[in-house]
Amino acid sequence: MKGKFVVSVLLAAGVSVAAFAEVTSLRGDQEIGANNEVATIKQVPKKQDRLALDYVNQPPLIPHSTDQVQINPSNNGCLECHDVDKYRKAGAPRVSPTHYMDRDNKMLGDVAPRRYFCLQCHVTQADAAPMVENTFEPAGKFGE
């Protein structure tokens, strides 16, 4: 019985070490404590049209800077322009009605807590090269 346990532990340790050895960082081959160059802040184009979606239910990309937008439990800066009451005056896209539904699809008076932190799903489009190779191709002409 002890022999099976020892073999199991050694096998698990070997698999863990092998899996760990293959992990690499996007920073390259650097020690954790080593200093590395700070990446240049990517430029966000000043004026963009709404960007096409690549797949069904993709969260739309943000075509403007979000550096000054504050989102915390008491304030959501995105809603200052994109909320149902304000989007027309701001000339911004309206928050989707799905963002006002709870997980049981019941309509709420305000943005649902699970959809409140916009930058969890929506990202700012930047003028940046991909960090890793991407061979994704959209299935069709969705979103154009």
HELIX and SHEET records of a PDB file:
HELIX    1   1 LYS A    2  ALA A   21  1                                  20    
HELIX    2   2 LEU A   79  HIS A   82  1                                   4    
HELIX    3   3 TYR A   87  ALA A   90  1                                   4    
HELIX    4   4 PRO A   97  TYR A  100  5                                   4    
HELIX    5   5 PRO A  113  ARG A  115  5                                   3    
HELIX    6   6 CYS A  118  GLN A  120  5                                   3    
SHEET    1   A 2 ILE A  71  ASN A  72  0                                        
SHEET    2   A 2 ASN A  75  ASN A  76 -1                                        
END                                                                             
